[in-house]
Amino acid sequence: MASHLILGERSEQTDGSFFEIIVWRLLKPIPPCTHLFKYRLVWIKDGCRQIGFDNERGKGDHFHRLGKEYVYTFVSIEKLIDDFRQEIEKCRDEI
């Protein structure tokens, strides 16, 4: 399936953690998603994924938070990035 990278960013943080945001625009949705984006957003701290948002074939939109998986309702790329950043801030307060 043809895709076009629309966002590729990695940011090292002062605490040694990093986050990565990768978003592709597709020609067709990846089932069961109905939108035209494939994405992977992840925050890694101490070598472990703390927060991760992604969509994969057969599984759809979802996110991972401190080892648990939750359904995610995709609205837009802007909201996805905002939700990702909000989850990082919540998680920072808990660990």
Secondary structure, DSSP 4 states (H G I P E B T S, - for coil): --EEEEEEEEEE-TTS-EEEEEEEEESS--TT--SSEEEEEEEEETTEEEEEEEEETTTEEEEEETTEEEE-----HHHHHHHHHHHHHHHHHH-
